[in-house]
Amino acid sequence: MPKKKKRAKNHRKNEITKGIFTILEQSPDKTFNYRQIASKLSIRDTEGRNMLIDRLEQLAAKNRIKQLNRSKYQAIARTSHYKGRVDVAMRGNAYVVVDELDKDVLIPFSKLNKAFHRDIVEIYVYPRARSKRMEGEIVSIIERARKSYVGLIEVHKNFAFVRPSDTRMYTDIFIPLEHLGGAQSGDKVVVSIKRWPDDADSPIGEVIDVLGKPGEHHTEIHAILADYGLPYKFPDEVEAYANKLDTEVKEEEIKKRRDLRQVLTFTIDPKDAKDFDDALSFRELENGLYEIGIHIADVSHYVRPGTILEEEAYERATSVYLVDRVVPMLPEVLSNGACSLRPNEDKYTFSAIFQIDEQARVHHQWFGRTVIHSNERFAYEEAQYVIETKKDSIPKDISIREEAYTIDTDVKQAILMLNELSLKMRQDRMASGAITFDKIEVKFNLDEDNNPVSVYFKEGKEANNLIEEFMLLANRSVAAYIGKQQPKKEFIYRVHDDPDEDKLMALQGIIGRFGYKINFKNKKTISSSLNQLLEDVKGKREQNLVDTLAIRSMSKAIYTTENIGHYGLAFDYYTHFTSPIRRYPDVMAHRLLQHYLEGGKSVNAKEYEEKCKHSSDMEYLASSAERDSTKYMQIKFMQDRINEVFKGVISGVTEWGMYVEIIENKCEGMIRIRNLKDDYYTFDERQYALVGERTRRTYQLGDDVKVRVKDTDLVKRHLDFELVNS
């Protein structure tokens, strides 16, 4: 039999097999004879009927279906329906991630049944031989992942349609003319899907926001937010509610709190920060210990359950930090006003106060509501200058006041002592197996029109670490205080699972080419060798690549009520308590801590687990939007550099091409596989490489290359390179 004919016959046999299982298992209580099955499968030819009869007998013989008599067949009771999340691939097919199964389930494009990327769906999984890939179809959509989509609208005489920007969105959206919302042809818009009739090729929607013309800065930034369902402004009623809040610090409220206004207190934040949600206080005690307070804005005093302000904060769950702006979780009257621990103002706070010795050992701790008065506001650069020089005079080029000034001697001594203690705390964490990721952050200097004029790299120094260590102390101490209580009290934890061993092995395969090695003997040796790796690559061309791959090998930190500890920080208990202005889980942690301090009973775990999941999901969307805004600004920065040649490192390899990161500015673009003209290249997943079929030339992750900037596209957010042969 010719190969082509044999392949066609095998394909039909497979389709008949799938059809048999689909019919029987969708009606597990019914029996069917072969004629009924043939009718449902539209099999009318003799060859097809004979193939069907043979497959029914074979499946019955293997006990994969039940044969009740010579002509009746029925499904064997088994679980074939699962719930999962859809992951639509670029080429139209999809996979569904199912927790109970050992592998993702392939969903052919024809079996998507109107499901979109990241929808929660019910799927039917076809029975399979053990060695074969699991395949199935979507039988129902449980929950849509998105309520709206961004795209370009085309308006015609009698109708309009929107082409979504998301390449995983496989259909246009039909827009009746009465639902244009003022949009004109060519506008970038946000559209909401209203319905998708069974007989319609495309869903029907309406324009809910007109973002503007493609390519314009604010249009594209708002589009990034809308792509992830993130708002860029507050509803009028939320702003109005917030503006009516009484934000004055009242004497009757102060009496309910521990008054710390006379204790030396200051903040250390980025120089361009507008919201200050944490402050440190410092004083020496007569017993020889240091009293150190970590004071956090008491957001829960203003954001009360059952209000529209609470609902908005919960829905947002986090602030979003884009390259040119912050989209806050709370309206400005709170985030930059009442809740911001600005200098020389009384503020309500929630505090964790510790008595600590010179070896950074905690002897006593206290948690509760307080009122503070911040004496000074420092930028990280100013605090770093004090740490490095031991001077109390801040020069003009460092000062955020735009003039030189002298700080109080007590403040200088506090900064220096806090730094010494933080260094010991950090050393103890590292010795316990914590991993330190000091990944370089790419930042842009922008002009008044938000155009990037230069790139700089942000690295954490001792002043940053000082603040980080004391925030970590507060977070883990609060979590341990509640987590160790008996009977058990439900709480919000920030957890981080052990790293994926397969990903670590893949990481070893890459870093081995640079001469580095991971010690897999046990958890502690893995952590220690990862830290050594991250230290060894500092300042080297492969640093950003290795940092990125090491982070990818880690599990993702999430919020949950089930505490499993935090691997990366080497803490048995950890929560987020120190940033309630910008994170909703911190607000929940404050409320729960106060509830338990007042003797309250344990709360409902299911309710808080749902809130944790929502917060984790929103954090993922916000970080995705932040990455996209950085990518957008990188493309904008490279627009005037068409045809320029740069040295780069291959930072990613896929079946459609390779990503290259320019060494001097960390901008990342793609060389498409179709533009490699000297050979036919295929993707070798095991080697993370593109391999030439004829020449065997290999382009592998981490390789040095030279590239020419070929094209920039702000609308599609593409930065295209072409290879320059050395």
JOGICOR-V907320 format. One line per field, one symbol per residue. ss: DSSP state (2 for helix, 1 for strand, 0 for the rest). A space follows every 10 residues. Layout:
ss: ???
//
This chain:
ss: 0022222222 2222222222 2222220000 0102222222 0000022222 2222222222 2000011000 0011000000 1111111100 0001111000 0000111022 2000000001 1111100000 0000111111 1110000111 1111100001 1111000000 0011102220 0000001111 1111100000 0011111111 1110002222 2222222000 0000022222 2220000000 2222000110 0000111110 0000000111 1111000001 1111111022 2000000222 2222220101 1000011000 0222222200 0000011111 1111110000 0111111111 1110011112 2222222220 0011000000 0000110022 2222222222 2222222222 2000000000 1111110000 0111111100 0222222222 2222222222 2220000000 0011110000 2222222222 2222000000 0022222222 2222220000 0022222222 2220000111 0000010000 1000000000 0012222222 2222222000 0000222222 2222222222 2222222222 2222222222 2000111111 1111001111 1100000111 1122200000 1111000011 1100000111 0001111111 1110000111 111100
//
